[in-house]
Amino acid sequence: MREFLLCAAGFVLAMVALGLVRILRGPHNADRMMAAQLLGTGGIAVLLLAAGSGLPAAVDVALTLALLAAFASVAFVKSGKSSGSGE
Amino acid sequence: MTLALNVFTVVCVVAGAIFFLAGTVGLLRFPDTLTRLHALTKADNLGLGLIMLGLLPHVDGPFGALKLVAVWVLVLVASASASQLIARSVRKDQ
């Protein structure tokens, strides 16, 4: 079971890495931000799979990553405004 | 019993990985920004939920399981609001 979970983690990681091609292609900045969001979600999935295969502390890291990914998107939306005030 | 739980884990994790594949394909192949946002925010969160569901039998104790569910709920709430914000900023720029 452990090997299977690690293989699944590797597959999800490969999908995330493939998704990062969108950062190169663009064309809009929001597209690049979406690839970063994919990195957040995929990273959480990889960390949960790592936690399932015998590294329980990885769940805490996944929780932190979920929080930081949310802040990253909010920071992106706010940075579009010249005053930085957002909505 | 253990075999049944292992089969459940394998089925859920494989289904979740397929949704991640779908999300990546959508992000790379869809024609414009809003459709890509649609592909990303739905497919990936469902994939994460399925992977989380598959891992539930392997955590120790109800609090470990609660923590996994909490991670998923946090991701759902965060990604739903983030996708609304990103979509609005895209629409304002167009």
N, CA and C atoms of all chains as a GROMACS GRO file, in nm:
protein
  543
    1MET      N    1   0.083  -0.121   0.000
    1MET     CA    2   0.000   0.000   0.000
    1MET      C    3   0.087   0.125   0.000
    2ARG      N    4   0.198   0.118   0.076
    2ARG     CA    5   0.286   0.234   0.084
    2ARG      C    6   0.344   0.271  -0.052
    3GLU      N    7   0.386   0.167  -0.126
    3GLU     CA    8   0.443   0.193  -0.259
    3GLU      C    9   0.339   0.254  -0.351
    4PHE      N   10   0.215   0.201  -0.340
    4PHE     CA   11   0.109   0.255  -0.426
    4PHE      C   12   0.086   0.403  -0.397
    5LEU      N   13   0.082   0.440  -0.268
    5LEU     CA   14   0.058   0.580  -0.233
    5LEU      C   15   0.171   0.668  -0.284
    6LEU      N   16   0.295   0.616  -0.274
    6LEU     CA   17   0.408   0.696  -0.324
    6LEU      C   18   0.401   0.712  -0.475
    7CYS      N   19   0.360   0.606  -0.547
    7CYS     CA   20   0.344   0.616  -0.692
    7CYS      C   21   0.237   0.719  -0.727
    8ALA      N   22   0.126   0.716  -0.652
    8ALA     CA   23   0.020   0.814  -0.678
    8ALA      C   24   0.070   0.955  -0.653
    9ALA      N   25   0.150   0.973  -0.547
    9ALA     CA   26   0.206   1.105  -0.518
    9ALA      C   27   0.296   1.151  -0.633
   10GLY      N   28   0.376   1.057  -0.686
   10GLY     CA   29   0.461   1.092  -0.800
   10GLY      C   30   0.381   1.132  -0.922
   11PHE      N   31   0.269   1.062  -0.945
   11PHE     CA   32   0.184   1.095  -1.060
   11PHE      C   33   0.124   1.235  -1.046
   12VAL      N   34   0.070   1.264  -0.926
   12VAL     CA   35   0.010   1.397  -0.904
   12VAL      C   36   0.116   1.505  -0.920
   13LEU      N   37   0.237   1.477  -0.869
   13LEU     CA   38   0.347   1.575  -0.882
   13LEU      C   39   0.380   1.599  -1.029
   14ALA      N   40   0.380   1.491  -1.110
   14ALA     CA   41   0.406   1.506  -1.253
   14ALA      C   42   0.299   1.591  -1.320
   15MET      N   43   0.172   1.570  -1.279
   15MET     CA   44   0.062   1.650  -1.336
   15MET      C   45   0.080   1.798  -1.302
   16VAL      N   46   0.120   1.825  -1.177
   16VAL     CA   47   0.141   1.965  -1.136
   16VAL      C   48   0.254   2.026  -1.217
   17ALA      N   49   0.363   1.949  -1.234
   17ALA     CA   50   0.476   2.000  -1.311
   17ALA      C   51   0.436   2.030  -1.454
   18LEU      N   52   0.351   1.943  -1.511
   18LEU     CA   53   0.301   1.966  -1.647
   18LEU      C   54   0.217   2.092  -1.653
   19GLY      N   55   0.137   2.114  -1.549
   19GLY     CA   56   0.051   2.232  -1.545
   19GLY      C   57   0.132   2.361  -1.539
   20LEU      N   58   0.255   2.352  -1.489
   20LEU     CA   59   0.337   2.473  -1.479
   20LEU      C   60   0.377   2.528  -1.615
   21VAL      N   61   0.357   2.448  -1.723
   21VAL     CA   62   0.383   2.499  -1.859
   21VAL      C   63   0.298   2.624  -1.884
   22ARG      N   64   0.182   2.628  -1.819
   22ARG     CA   65   0.092   2.743  -1.837
   22ARG      C   66   0.158   2.873  -1.790
   23ILE      N   67   0.249   2.864  -1.693
   23ILE     CA   68   0.320   2.985  -1.648
   23ILE      C   69   0.405   3.040  -1.762
   24LEU      N   70   0.467   2.952  -1.839
   24LEU     CA   71   0.548   2.998  -1.952
   24LEU      C   72   0.461   3.057  -2.062
   25ARG      N   73   0.346   2.991  -2.089
   25ARG     CA   74   0.265   3.032  -2.202
   25ARG      C   75   0.183   3.157  -2.175
   26GLY      N   76   0.143   3.176  -2.050
   26GLY     CA   77   0.055   3.288  -2.020
   26GLY      C   78  -0.083   3.267  -2.076
   27PRO      N   79  -0.146   3.357  -2.154
   27PRO     CA   80  -0.095   3.491  -2.187
   27PRO      C   81  -0.128   3.594  -2.079
   28HIS      N   82  -0.235   3.568  -2.005
   28HIS     CA   83  -0.280   3.662  -1.902
   28HIS      C   84  -0.207   3.630  -1.773
   29ASN      N   85  -0.191   3.732  -1.688
   29ASN     CA   86  -0.130   3.704  -1.557
   29ASN      C   87  -0.215   3.610  -1.473
   30ALA      N   88  -0.350   3.618  -1.494
   30ALA     CA   89  -0.438   3.529  -1.417
   30ALA      C   90  -0.412   3.383  -1.451
   31ASP      N   91  -0.373   3.354  -1.577
   31ASP     CA   92  -0.339   3.217  -1.614
   31ASP      C   93  -0.219   3.168  -1.534
   32ARG      N   94  -0.123   3.256  -1.518
   32ARG     CA   95  -0.004   3.218  -1.440
   32ARG      C   96  -0.041   3.193  -1.294
   33MET      N   97  -0.130   3.278  -1.245
   33MET     CA   98  -0.174   3.260  -1.106
   33MET      C   99  -0.247   3.127  -1.088
   34MET      N  100  -0.325   3.088  -1.194
   34MET     CA  101  -0.397   2.962  -1.184
   34MET      C  102  -0.302   2.844  -1.178
   35ALA      N  103  -0.191   2.851  -1.252
   35ALA     CA  104  -0.092   2.742  -1.245
   35ALA      C  105  -0.033   2.736  -1.104
   36ALA      N  106  -0.014   2.852  -1.042
   36ALA     CA  107   0.036   2.852  -0.905
   36ALA      C  108  -0.067   2.792  -0.810
   37GLN      N  109  -0.196   2.818  -0.840
   37GLN     CA  110  -0.301   2.760  -0.758
   37GLN      C  111  -0.305   2.608  -0.772
   38LEU      N  112  -0.281   2.562  -0.896
   38LEU     CA  113  -0.272   2.418  -0.920
   38LEU      C  114  -0.157   2.358  -0.839
   39LEU      N  115  -0.046   2.432  -0.833
   39LEU     CA  116   0.068   2.386  -0.753
   39LEU      C  117   0.029   2.374  -0.607
   40GLY      N  118  -0.055   2.470  -0.558
   40GLY     CA  119  -0.101   2.462  -0.420
   40GLY      C  120  -0.185   2.339  -0.396
   41THR      N  121  -0.288   2.318  -0.481
   41THR     CA  122  -0.378   2.204  -0.461
   41THR      C  123  -0.304   2.072  -0.477
   42GLY      N  124  -0.222   2.063  -0.583
   42GLY     CA  125  -0.147   1.940  -0.607
   42GLY      C  126  -0.047   1.913  -0.496
   43GLY      N  127   0.016   2.020  -0.446
   43GLY     CA  128   0.111   2.002  -0.336
   43GLY      C  129   0.042   1.948  -0.212
   44ILE      N  130  -0.080   1.997  -0.186
   44ILE     CA  131  -0.155   1.946  -0.071
   44ILE      C  132  -0.185   1.797  -0.090
   45ALA      N  133  -0.225   1.759  -0.214
   45ALA     CA  134  -0.254   1.618  -0.240
   45ALA      C  135  -0.129   1.532  -0.219
   46VAL      N  136  -0.014   1.580  -0.266
   46VAL     CA  137   0.111   1.504  -0.249
   46VAL      C  138   0.144   1.490  -0.101
   47LEU      N  139   0.125   1.599  -0.025
   47LEU     CA  140   0.157   1.593   0.119
   47LEU      C  141   0.063   1.499   0.193
   48LEU      N  142  -0.067   1.498   0.152
   48LEU     CA  143  -0.160   1.405   0.217
   48LEU      C  144  -0.123   1.261   0.186
   49LEU      N  145  -0.080   1.236   0.060
   49LEU     CA  146  -0.038   1.100   0.024
   49LEU      C  147   0.087   1.061   0.102
   50ALA      N  148   0.178   1.157   0.122
   50ALA     CA  149   0.297   1.130   0.202
   50ALA      C  150   0.257   1.098   0.346
   51ALA      N  151   0.157   1.171   0.396
   51ALA     CA  152   0.111   1.145   0.533
   51ALA      C  153   0.052   1.004   0.542
   52GLY      N  154  -0.019   0.961   0.436
   52GLY     CA  155  -0.078   0.827   0.437
   52GLY      C  156   0.027   0.718   0.432
   53SER      N  157   0.144   0.748   0.374
   53SER     CA  158   0.246   0.644   0.362
   53SER      C  159   0.351   0.657   0.472
   54GLY      N  160   0.309   0.700   0.591
   54GLY     CA  161   0.396   0.689   0.706
   54GLY      C  162   0.473   0.813   0.745
   55LEU      N  163   0.414   0.932   0.722
   55LEU     CA  164   0.481   1.056   0.766
   55LEU      C  165   0.371   1.150   0.817
   56PRO      N  166   0.315   1.119   0.935
   56PRO     CA  167   0.190   1.187   0.978
   56PRO      C  168   0.203   1.339   0.989
   57ALA      N  169   0.325   1.390   1.015
   57ALA     CA  170   0.341   1.534   1.033
   57ALA      C  171   0.313   1.611   0.904
   58ALA      N  172   0.314   1.540   0.789
   58ALA     CA  173   0.293   1.610   0.662
   58ALA      C  174   0.154   1.672   0.653
   59VAL      N  175   0.059   1.623   0.733
   59VAL     CA  176  -0.076   1.682   0.730
   59VAL      C  177  -0.070   1.827   0.776
   60ASP      N  178   0.014   1.856   0.877
   60ASP     CA  179   0.027   1.994   0.925
   60ASP      C  180   0.084   2.083   0.817
   61VAL      N  181   0.183   2.030   0.743
   61VAL     CA  182   0.242   2.107   0.633
   61VAL      C  183   0.136   2.134   0.527
   62ALA      N  184   0.050   2.032   0.500
   62ALA     CA  185  -0.055   2.050   0.400
   62ALA      C  186  -0.153   2.158   0.443
   63LEU      N  187  -0.184   2.162   0.573
   63LEU     CA  188  -0.274   2.264   0.626
   63LEU      C  189  -0.215   2.404   0.605
   64THR      N  190  -0.086   2.418   0.634
   64THR     CA  191  -0.019   2.547   0.614
   64THR      C  192  -0.018   2.586   0.468
   65LEU      N  193   0.010   2.488   0.380
   65LEU     CA  194   0.014   2.517   0.236
   65LEU      C  195  -0.122   2.562   0.186
   66ALA      N  196  -0.230   2.501   0.238
   66ALA     CA  197  -0.365   2.541   0.198
   66ALA      C  198  -0.390   2.687   0.233
   67LEU      N  199  -0.346   2.724   0.352
   67LEU     CA  200  -0.363   2.864   0.397
   67LEU      C  201  -0.283   2.959   0.309
   68LEU      N  202  -0.157   2.923   0.280
   68LEU     CA  203  -0.070   3.012   0.203
   68LEU      C  204  -0.118   3.026   0.059
   69ALA      N  205  -0.171   2.917   0.001
   69ALA     CA  206  -0.221   2.924  -0.136
   69ALA      C  207  -0.338   3.022  -0.145
   70ALA      N  208  -0.424   3.020  -0.042
   70ALA     CA  209  -0.536   3.114  -0.040
   70ALA      C  210  -0.485   3.258  -0.033
   71PHE      N  211  -0.388   3.283   0.054
   71PHE     CA  212  -0.333   3.418   0.066
   71PHE      C  213  -0.267   3.464  -0.063
   72ALA      N  214  -0.202   3.369  -0.134
   72ALA     CA  215  -0.134   3.406  -0.258
   72ALA      C  216  -0.234   3.458  -0.361
   73SER      N  217  -0.351   3.391  -0.372
   73SER     CA  218  -0.451   3.436  -0.469
   73SER      C  219  -0.506   3.573  -0.431
   74VAL      N  220  -0.533   3.594  -0.303
   74VAL     CA  221  -0.585   3.724  -0.260
   74VAL      C  222  -0.481   3.833  -0.286
   75ALA      N  223  -0.353   3.802  -0.262
   75ALA     CA  224  -0.248   3.900  -0.287
   75ALA      C  225  -0.239   3.932  -0.435
   76PHE      N  226  -0.259   3.831  -0.520
   76PHE     CA  227  -0.255   3.855  -0.665
   76PHE      C  228  -0.367   3.950  -0.707
   77VAL      N  229  -0.489   3.926  -0.657
   77VAL     CA  230  -0.602   4.011  -0.696
   77VAL      C  231  -0.580   4.153  -0.646
   78LYS      N  232  -0.527   4.166  -0.526
   78LYS     CA  233  -0.506   4.301  -0.471
   78LYS      C  234  -0.393   4.373  -0.541
   79SER      N  235  -0.294   4.299  -0.589
   79SER     CA  236  -0.178   4.366  -0.650
   79SER      C  237  -0.215   4.429  -0.784
   80GLY      N  238  -0.331   4.392  -0.842
   80GLY     CA  239  -0.372   4.452  -0.968
   80GLY      C  240  -0.410   4.598  -0.954
   81LYS      N  241  -0.446   4.640  -0.833
   81LYS     CA  242  -0.487   4.778  -0.812
   81LYS      C  243  -0.365   4.863  -0.778
   82SER      N  244  -0.363   4.987  -0.829
   82SER     CA  245  -0.246   5.070  -0.803
   82SER      C  246  -0.239   5.109  -0.655
   83SER      N  247  -0.358   5.123  -0.591
   83SER     CA  248  -0.355   5.161  -0.450
   83SER      C  249  -0.331   5.040  -0.360
   84GLY      N  250  -0.344   4.919  -0.416
   84GLY     CA  251  -0.327   4.800  -0.336
   84GLY      C  252  -0.445   4.771  -0.246
   85SER      N  253  -0.557   4.844  -0.267
   85SER     CA  254  -0.669   4.829  -0.175
   85SER      C  255  -0.761   4.714  -0.214
   86GLY      N  256  -0.761   4.675  -0.341
   86GLY     CA  257  -0.847   4.565  -0.382
   86GLY      C  258  -0.991   4.608  -0.392
   87GLU      N  259  -1.080   4.514  -0.363
   87GLU     CA  260  -1.225   4.538  -0.378
   87GLU      C  261  -1.274   4.646  -0.283
   88MET      N  262  -1.134  -0.756   0.586
   88MET     CA  263  -1.166  -0.616   0.615
   88MET      C  264  -1.055  -0.524   0.567
   89THR      N  265  -0.930  -0.564   0.599
   89THR     CA  266  -0.817  -0.483   0.554
   89THR      C  267  -0.812  -0.477   0.403
   90LEU      N  268  -0.840  -0.593   0.339
   90LEU     CA  269  -0.837  -0.596   0.193
   90LEU      C  270  -0.941  -0.502   0.136
   91ALA      N  271  -1.062  -0.504   0.195
   91ALA     CA  272  -1.169  -0.417   0.145
   91ALA      C  273  -1.128  -0.270   0.158
   92LEU      N  274  -1.067  -0.236   0.274
   92LEU     CA  275  -1.025  -0.096   0.294
   92LEU      C  276  -0.916  -0.058   0.194
   93ASN      N  277  -0.824  -0.153   0.167
   93ASN     CA  278  -0.718  -0.123   0.071
   93ASN      C  279  -0.775  -0.102  -0.069
   94VAL      N  280  -0.873  -0.186  -0.107
   94VAL     CA  281  -0.935  -0.169  -0.238
   94VAL      C  282  -1.004  -0.033  -0.246
   95PHE      N  283  -1.073   0.004  -0.137
   95PHE     CA  284  -1.139   0.135  -0.132
   95PHE      C  285  -1.036   0.247  -0.152
   96THR      N  286  -0.921   0.237  -0.082
   96THR     CA  287  -0.817   0.338  -0.095
   96THR      C  288  -0.766   0.347  -0.238
   97VAL      N  289  -0.739   0.229  -0.298
   97VAL     CA  290  -0.683   0.230  -0.434
   97VAL      C  291  -0.782   0.294  -0.531
   98VAL      N  292  -0.911   0.254  -0.520
   98VAL     CA  293  -1.011   0.308  -0.613
   98VAL      C  294  -1.021   0.460  -0.599
   99CYS      N  295  -1.028   0.509  -0.473
   99CYS     CA  296  -1.044   0.653  -0.452
   99CYS      C  297  -0.922   0.730  -0.497
  100VAL      N  298  -0.803   0.681  -0.464
  100VAL     CA  299  -0.682   0.755  -0.500
  100VAL      C  300  -0.663   0.757  -0.652
  101VAL      N  301  -0.693   0.644  -0.718
  101VAL     CA  302  -0.680   0.643  -0.864
  101VAL      C  303  -0.781   0.739  -0.928
  102ALA      N  304  -0.905   0.741  -0.875
  102ALA     CA  305  -1.004   0.835  -0.929
  102ALA      C  306  -0.958   0.978  -0.907
  103GLY      N  307  -0.903   1.007  -0.789
  103GLY     CA  308  -0.852   1.142  -0.762
  103GLY      C  309  -0.740   1.180  -0.855
  104ALA      N  310  -0.648   1.085  -0.882
  104ALA     CA  311  -0.537   1.114  -0.973
  104ALA      C  312  -0.588   1.142  -1.114
  105ILE      N  313  -0.696   1.071  -1.155
  105ILE     CA  314  -0.753   1.096  -1.288
  105ILE      C  315  -0.810   1.238  -1.294
  106PHE      N  316  -0.874   1.283  -1.183
  106PHE     CA  317  -0.926   1.420  -1.183
  106PHE      C  318  -0.814   1.522  -1.189
  107PHE      N  319  -0.700   1.492  -1.125
  107PHE     CA  320  -0.586   1.583  -1.137
  107PHE      C  321  -0.537   1.588  -1.282
  108LEU      N  322  -0.536   1.471  -1.346
  108LEU     CA  323  -0.497   1.468  -1.488
  108LEU      C  324  -0.592   1.554  -1.570
  109ALA      N  325  -0.724   1.541  -1.541
  109ALA     CA  326  -0.823   1.620  -1.616
  109ALA      C  327  -0.801   1.769  -1.593
  110GLY      N  328  -0.771   1.807  -1.468
  110GLY     CA  329  -0.748   1.947  -1.438
  110GLY      C  330  -0.629   2.003  -1.514
  111THR      N  331  -0.520   1.925  -1.520
  111THR     CA  332  -0.401   1.971  -1.591
  111THR      C  333  -0.427   1.982  -1.741
  112VAL      N  334  -0.496   1.881  -1.797
  112VAL     CA  335  -0.528   1.886  -1.940
  112VAL      C  336  -0.615   2.008  -1.970
  113GLY      N  337  -0.713   2.034  -1.880
  113GLY     CA  338  -0.798   2.150  -1.900
  113GLY      C  339  -0.721   2.279  -1.893
  114LEU      N  340  -0.630   2.288  -1.797
  114LEU     CA  341  -0.550   2.410  -1.783
  114LEU      C  342  -0.463   2.434  -1.905
  115LEU      N  343  -0.417   2.326  -1.966
  115LEU     CA  344  -0.327   2.343  -2.081
  115LEU      C  345  -0.402   2.359  -2.213
  116ARG      N  346  -0.520   2.298  -2.226
  116ARG     CA  347  -0.583   2.290  -2.357
  116ARG      C  348  -0.703   2.382  -2.378
  117PHE      N  349  -0.766   2.431  -2.270
  117PHE     CA  350  -0.886   2.511  -2.290
  117PHE      C  351  -0.851   2.646  -2.352
  118PRO      N  352  -0.946   2.704  -2.429
  118PRO     CA  353  -0.910   2.818  -2.514
  118PRO      C  354  -0.893   2.952  -2.443
  119ASP      N  355  -0.970   2.983  -2.338
  119ASP     CA  356  -0.948   3.115  -2.279
  119ASP      C  357  -0.942   3.109  -2.127
  120THR      N  358  -0.913   3.224  -2.067
  120THR     CA  359  -0.880   3.226  -1.924
  120THR      C  360  -0.993   3.175  -1.836
  121LEU      N  361  -1.117   3.218  -1.866
  121LEU     CA  362  -1.227   3.180  -1.777
  121LEU      C  363  -1.257   3.030  -1.784
  122THR      N  364  -1.247   2.970  -1.905
  122THR     CA  365  -1.271   2.825  -1.913
  122THR      C  366  -1.159   2.749  -1.842
  123ARG      N  367  -1.037   2.802  -1.850
  123ARG     CA  368  -0.927   2.736  -1.778
  123ARG      C  369  -0.949   2.743  -1.629
  124LEU      N  370  -1.000   2.858  -1.582
  124LEU     CA  371  -1.030   2.872  -1.439
  124LEU      C  372  -1.135   2.770  -1.396
  125HIS      N  373  -1.236   2.752  -1.483
  125HIS     CA  374  -1.342   2.655  -1.457
  125HIS      C  375  -1.284   2.514  -1.444
  126ALA      N  376  -1.196   2.476  -1.539
  126ALA     CA  377  -1.138   2.341  -1.536
  126ALA      C  378  -1.057   2.321  -1.409
  127LEU      N  379  -0.978   2.421  -1.375
  127LEU     CA  380  -0.885   2.407  -1.264
  127LEU      C  381  -0.958   2.395  -1.131
  128THR      N  382  -1.050   2.490  -1.104
  128THR     CA  383  -1.104   2.496  -0.968
  128THR      C  384  -1.197   2.380  -0.939
  129LYS      N  385  -1.262   2.325  -1.041
  129LYS     CA  386  -1.354   2.215  -1.010
  129LYS      C  387  -1.282   2.081  -1.007
  130ALA      N  388  -1.208   2.050  -1.112
  130ALA     CA  389  -1.149   1.916  -1.122
  130ALA      C  390  -1.049   1.891  -1.010
  131ASP      N  391  -0.964   1.990  -0.981
  131ASP     CA  392  -0.859   1.963  -0.883
  131ASP      C  393  -0.913   1.947  -0.743
  132ASN      N  394  -1.015   2.026  -0.709
  132ASN     CA  395  -1.069   2.012  -0.573
  132ASN      C  396  -1.142   1.880  -0.555
  133LEU      N  397  -1.209   1.834  -0.662
  133LEU     CA  398  -1.272   1.703  -0.653
  133LEU      C  399  -1.165   1.594  -0.643
  134GLY      N  400  -1.057   1.608  -0.718
  134GLY     CA  401  -0.948   1.511  -0.710
  134GLY      C  402  -0.888   1.506  -0.571
  135LEU      N  403  -0.868   1.625  -0.513
  135LEU     CA  404  -0.814   1.630  -0.377
  135LEU      C  405  -0.910   1.565  -0.277
  136GLY      N  406  -1.041   1.589  -0.297
  136GLY     CA  407  -1.140   1.528  -0.208
  136GLY      C  408  -1.138   1.377  -0.217
  137LEU      N  409  -1.125   1.324  -0.340
  137LEU     CA  410  -1.123   1.178  -0.355
  137LEU      C  411  -0.997   1.118  -0.292
  138ILE      N  412  -0.883   1.186  -0.310
  138ILE     CA  413  -0.759   1.136  -0.250
  138ILE      C  414  -0.770   1.138  -0.098
  139MET      N  415  -0.830   1.247  -0.045
  139MET     CA  416  -0.850   1.257   0.099
  139MET      C  417  -0.940   1.144   0.149
  140LEU      N  418  -1.048   1.118   0.073
  140LEU     CA  419  -1.141   1.011   0.110
  140LEU      C  420  -1.070   0.875   0.111
  141GLY      N  421  -0.983   0.854   0.012
  141GLY     CA  422  -0.912   0.728   0.004
  141GLY      C  423  -0.814   0.710   0.118
  142LEU      N  424  -0.762   0.822   0.173
  142LEU     CA  425  -0.663   0.810   0.280
  142LEU      C  426  -0.726   0.797   0.417
  143LEU      N  427  -0.855   0.826   0.427
  143LEU     CA  428  -0.921   0.823   0.559
  143LEU      C  429  -0.903   0.691   0.635
  144PRO      N  430  -0.913   0.571   0.569
  144PRO     CA  431  -0.896   0.447   0.646
  144PRO      C  432  -0.756   0.429   0.704
  145HIS      N  433  -0.658   0.507   0.657
  145HIS     CA  434  -0.520   0.482   0.698
  145HIS      C  435  -0.471   0.576   0.807
  146VAL      N  436  -0.554   0.672   0.849
  146VAL     CA  437  -0.508   0.759   0.957
  146VAL      C  438  -0.547   0.696   1.089
  147ASP      N  439  -0.473   0.733   1.195
  147ASP     CA  440  -0.503   0.673   1.324
  147ASP      C  441  -0.592   0.767   1.406
  148GLY      N  442  -0.706   0.715   1.446
  148GLY     CA  443  -0.794   0.788   1.535
  148GLY      C  444  -0.885   0.885   1.464
  149PRO      N  445  -0.997   0.920   1.531
  149PRO     CA  446  -1.094   1.012   1.468
  149PRO      C  447  -1.038   1.152   1.448
  150PHE      N  448  -0.943   1.195   1.532
  150PHE     CA  449  -0.892   1.331   1.518
  150PHE      C  450  -0.803   1.346   1.395
  151GLY      N  451  -0.728   1.238   1.364
  151GLY     CA  452  -0.650   1.241   1.241
  151GLY      C  453  -0.740   1.253   1.120
  152ALA      N  454  -0.852   1.178   1.121
  152ALA     CA  455  -0.947   1.184   1.011
  152ALA      C  456  -1.010   1.322   1.001
  153LEU      N  457  -1.042   1.378   1.118
  153LEU     CA  458  -1.102   1.512   1.122
  153LEU      C  459  -1.007   1.615   1.061
  154LYS      N  460  -0.879   1.597   1.087
  154LYS     CA  461  -0.778   1.690   1.035
  154LYS      C  462  -0.773   1.684   0.882
  155LEU      N  463  -0.777   1.560   0.828
  155LEU     CA  464  -0.778   1.546   0.682
  155LEU      C  465  -0.898   1.616   0.621
  156VAL      N  466  -1.017   1.592   0.683
  156VAL     CA  467  -1.138   1.656   0.631
  156VAL      C  468  -1.126   1.808   0.642
  157ALA      N  469  -1.062   1.855   0.752
  157ALA     CA  470  -1.046   1.999   0.770
  157ALA      C  471  -0.960   2.059   0.661
  158VAL      N  472  -0.854   1.986   0.620
  158VAL     CA  473  -0.768   2.035   0.511
  158VAL      C  474  -0.851   2.052   0.385
  159TRP      N  475  -0.935   1.952   0.356
  159TRP     CA  476  -1.012   1.958   0.231
  159TRP      C  477  -1.114   2.073   0.235
  160VAL      N  478  -1.182   2.087   0.350
  160VAL     CA  479  -1.282   2.194   0.360
  160VAL      C  480  -1.215   2.331   0.346
  161LEU      N  481  -1.097   2.345   0.409
  161LEU     CA  482  -1.024   2.472   0.395
  161LEU      C  483  -0.989   2.500   0.250
  162VAL      N  484  -0.942   2.395   0.179
  162VAL     CA  485  -0.907   2.413   0.038
  162VAL      C  486  -1.030   2.450  -0.044
  163LEU      N  487  -1.144   2.386  -0.014
  163LEU     CA  488  -1.268   2.415  -0.088
  163LEU      C  489  -1.310   2.560  -0.070
  164VAL      N  490  -1.313   2.605   0.056
  164VAL     CA  491  -1.357   2.741   0.084
  164VAL      C  492  -1.260   2.841   0.020
  165ALA      N  493  -1.130   2.816   0.039
  165ALA     CA  494  -1.030   2.908  -0.014
  165ALA      C  495  -1.035   2.913  -0.165
  166SER      N  496  -1.046   2.797  -0.229
  166SER     CA  497  -1.040   2.797  -0.374
  166SER      C  498  -1.167   2.853  -0.436
  167ALA      N  499  -1.283   2.832  -0.370
  167ALA     CA  500  -1.406   2.890  -0.422
  167ALA      C  501  -1.398   3.042  -0.420
  168SER      N  502  -1.350   3.100  -0.308
  168SER     CA  503  -1.342   3.246  -0.305
  168SER      C  504  -1.233   3.298  -0.396
  169ALA      N  505  -1.118   3.226  -0.401
  169ALA     CA  506  -1.008   3.274  -0.486
  169ALA      C  507  -1.049   3.272  -0.632
  170SER      N  508  -1.125   3.169  -0.674
  170SER     CA  509  -1.162   3.164  -0.816
  170SER      C  510  -1.260   3.276  -0.849
  171GLN      N  511  -1.350   3.311  -0.756
  171GLN     CA  512  -1.438   3.425  -0.780
  171GLN      C  513  -1.358   3.553  -0.796
  172LEU      N  514  -1.258   3.572  -0.707
  172LEU     CA  515  -1.178   3.695  -0.712
  172LEU      C  516  -1.099   3.703  -0.842
  173ILE      N  517  -1.038   3.589  -0.882
  173ILE     CA  518  -0.957   3.589  -1.005
  173ILE      C  519  -1.046   3.615  -1.125
  174ALA      N  520  -1.165   3.550  -1.127
  174ALA     CA  521  -1.255   3.569  -1.241
  174ALA      C  522  -1.298   3.716  -1.251
  175ARG      N  523  -1.323   3.777  -1.135
  175ARG     CA  524  -1.365   3.918  -1.139
  175ARG      C  525  -1.252   4.007  -1.190
  176SER      N  526  -1.129   3.978  -1.148
  176SER     CA  527  -1.018   4.061  -1.195
  176SER      C  528  -0.995   4.040  -1.344
  177VAL      N  529  -1.017   3.917  -1.395
  177VAL     CA  530  -1.004   3.893  -1.539
  177VAL      C  531  -1.111   3.971  -1.614
  178ARG      N  532  -1.234   3.970  -1.563
  178ARG     CA  533  -1.343   4.039  -1.633
  178ARG      C  534  -1.324   4.189  -1.636
  179LYS      N  535  -1.266   4.243  -1.528
  179LYS     CA  536  -1.243   4.388  -1.526
  179LYS      C  537  -1.135   4.428  -1.626
  180ASP      N  538  -1.038   4.338  -1.648
  180ASP     CA  539  -0.930   4.371  -1.740
  180ASP      C  540  -0.974   4.364  -1.885
  181GLN      N  541  -1.079   4.283  -1.914
  181GLN     CA  542  -1.117   4.264  -2.054
  181GLN      C  543  -1.186   4.386  -2.112
   0.00000   0.00000   0.00000
